[in-house]
């Protein structure tokens, strides 16, 4: 049972596709977590009743995922669950929120790197731990963050921003052209604070299909999800369609289900899958032609 009401917050900037993703997330939350307010942080003016609150930003001083280090300041709620806009909720998850309320700040984390382990976004995990006085580095996906307005949570976010100034010293690698990812900065802030005991959701709250094999089943109408991730069967309440998975037919189908409030007909789902496969084939052929110096397909 929830101790306090929790508000949801998400972000969507720039291209229309990100706003469309946020709308799909909001529809899924309205369906499965009614009664919880939803806030959208955006650079666009939206006329929609999907959100209880919209916070506008006219100038993006901090590009890319680094904007997540400002979540504490953006959130209008005493207790907040941030959810990435490319997520979809497939069933209620009150029990996970109630468990996360034992923390002032926590992502979902079940993996901790030690000295000698490798990380894509740190030159040397051990060297970073030595400089920050830590023993383990929390490795997690930043699709969700729970936090309450508190000195501890405020310090996590402020330290994460300060660590950006120590990027070279700590061997932090760029996540994309905008710079380091917030996951690395926040993870290192938690190391420096000695606050690496984080919420383990036992794969029940949020997972991405990255490194999954076989079919990805997502049905936000019937309340189902299932895929095999790194050899483990998972059925998360929130599926995070990060990266290229935002173009996956399973995500497209789930979004259309939420727009209609009903499952799609089997033939329509097959048509979406076929179109996706055709687009991938066309992209491969175009790339091959370009590598051979020939005109690309129109």
N, C-alpha and C positions, 0 to 999 in steps of 0.2 A: 504494500500500500504506500502511495507516494506521501512523503512527509510535507512537501510544499508544492504548490503548482509550479510547473516548469514551462517556460516558453521556448519555442523553436525559432532559430534564426538561420537564414541562408543568405548567400551572396550571388549576384549575377550582374556582370558588367560587360559592356561592349556589344558583341554580336548577338543577334536575335536568338540564336540557338541556345545561348546560355539562359536567356530569359524563359524560353520555352521549357528548358530543363527544370528551372525553378518552379514553373507552374505545374509541371508533372509531379514534382516532389510535394508541392503544397496540396494537390488533389489527393495524393496518397495519404498524406497526414490527416487531411480532413476526413477521409474515409475511415482510417484505422485508429486515429488518436483525437477524436473530436473533443472539444473543450479546452484544448491547449492552444494558446495564441501563437500566431506565426508572424514573424517579422522578415521582411525582405530588405537587404541592403543593396542598393543599385544606383547606377548613374542615369537611369531612365525614369520618365514619368509614366506610371502604369495606372490604368483605369480598370481595376479588377477587385472583386470581393474575396479573392483567394487568400489575401493577407490581412491581418488585423492592423499591422503597422508597416509603413514603408519609410526607410531612412535613405535620403538621397545624398549622394556624394557627387559634387560637380567636377572636382579635379582629383585624379588618382595620383597621389603623392607616392604611393607604394605599390608597385606593379606586381602582377602574378599572385602566387599563393602567399606572398609576404603580407598581403592584406589581412590574412587570418590572424596575424599578430596584433591586430587592432580590434579583435572581436570584443574584448572586455569593454572597450569604450563605446562600441556600436550598440551593444545589446541593451534594450530597455528593461530587461527582466532581472529580478533578484536571483533567479536560477535559470540557467540557459542550457539547452542542448543545441549546439551548432551541428548542422547537417549539410554536407556538400550538395550543391544544386543538382549534380548528376547522380543522385541517389533516388531510390524508390522504396517506400515502405510497403511491405506486403501483408503485414499483420500487426496487431497491437504489441507494444513493448513496454508496458507500464512497469513490469517487474525489473527490467534492466535499468530504467531510470531510477527506481526506488533504490536499487543496489548502488548506483553511481552517486547517490546523494550522501554516501558515507565519505566522499571526497569533496574538497573544495575545488579541485581541478583534476580532471583525468580524461585521457583518451581511452580507447580500447587497446589493450596491449597484452600479448602473451609471449613475446619474444624479446630477449635481452642479449645484446652483444657484449662480449668480453674482450680483453686484450688478446690479440691474435686473430680475432674474427674480422671478416671483410664487410665493408658497407659501400654501396654505390655512391654515396654522397659525402663520405669522409675519406681523406687520404689515408689516415691511420687511426683506427678506433682507439688503440692503446695510447697513442700520443695525446689524443683529445681528452681521454679519461684522466691521464696524468696531469694535464694542465688544469683540469677542472676539479681534481680531487675526488673522482668517482670510481666506482668499481664496475658498473654495468651501464650500457647505453640502451635506453628503451627504443625498440624498433617497432613502429606501428604505422597504420594507415590513418591519415588525418581526415578521414571522411566524417568523423564525429568527434566532438569535444564537449564534455560536460564541465560547467563551471558555475560557481555562485559568486556574487559580488562579495569579495573578502580580500583581506591583505595578501593572503597566499596566492590566490588566483591573479590578482593584479601584479604581483611580483613575477609570476611565471611569464606573463606576456611582456612586461617591461624588460626583463632579463633577456628574453628571446630577441627583442629588438636591439639591445645593447650588444649581444653576441655577434650581430651582423658586422659590427665594426672590427671584430676579431677574426674575420673570415680566413685570412691568410695564416694567421698564427695557429688557428685550430685546424687548418686543413679542410675547411668546408668547401665542397665542390658545388658548382651551380647546378640547380635542378633543371633550369631552362634559361632562355636568353634574358629573363627578368632577374636571374640571380638564384641564390639558394632557396630551397623549399622550406616552408614553415615547419614541417615535421622535424627536420634536422635541428633547426634553431630552438624549437620548443623542447625537443628531446634533450639537447645539451643544457638548456636552462634547468630542466628537472635534475640533470646530473649535478650541476653546480649547486643546486639547492638541497641535494640529498633526498629528493622526493621521487624516487623511481619505483616505489610500490604502487602500481596502478591497477585499474579495473580489468580483470580478465573475464570476458563475456562467454567463454567456452564456445566460441563461434556462433553464439545465438543472437547477438544484436546486429553486427554489421560485418560484412565481408565483401571483397571484390572478386570478380571472376578471373582475375589475373592468375596465371599458372593453373587454370582449371583444365580438366580433360572431359571429353564427352559432351552430352547435352546440357544446356543451361535452362532450367525450368523456372520461370518467374510468372506468377499469376496473382496480381494485386486485387483481383475481384474475389477469387475463391480463397485467397490467403495462403498461397503456397510459394515456396522457393526451394530449389535443390540443385546442387552441382557438386562435382568432386574437385576439391581444391587441394593440390599437393598430396593427392592420395587419400584425402579425408572427405567423407560425406558431410556437407554443411547445409543448413537450412536457416539462413539468417533472416531476421525480421526486416532488415534494411539491406538492400543490395546496392553496392556502390559501383556504378558503371563508369569507372575512371578511364581516361585515355581513349584508345580506339574503341572500347566497349560501348561508348556513347553512340556509336554508329552500328552496333550489333542489332540484328533483327529482333532479338529477344527484348531489347530495350524499346525499340520502335513499337512492337506489339503491346508491351506493357503500357506505354504512354497512350496508345489508342484505346486500350481497355478503360483506362482511367477517364479519358475524355468522354467516352460513351457510357461508362458505368455498367458495362456488360462485356462478357468474353467476345472475342472475334470468332467468326465462322472459320472452320478449318481451312477452306480454300483461300481465304484472305490471308491467313497466317502463312500458308505455303507460298503465296505470291510475294509476300514481303521477304521471305527467306530467299526465294529465287532471284528477286531483284538485287538483293545484297550480294549474292554470289556472282551475278553478272557484273555488278559494279567492280568487284574485286578482280575479276578476270580482265575486264577492260583496263583497269589501272595497271595490271601486270603487263598486258600487251603494249600499252602506251609507253611504259617504262622501257620495255625491250626495244621498241622502235626508236625511242630517243637515244638509247645507248648505241644503236646502229647508225645513227645519224639520219634517220628517216623521219618524215612528217608524222606527228602524233595523230591519233584518232581524234576526231571532233567530238 
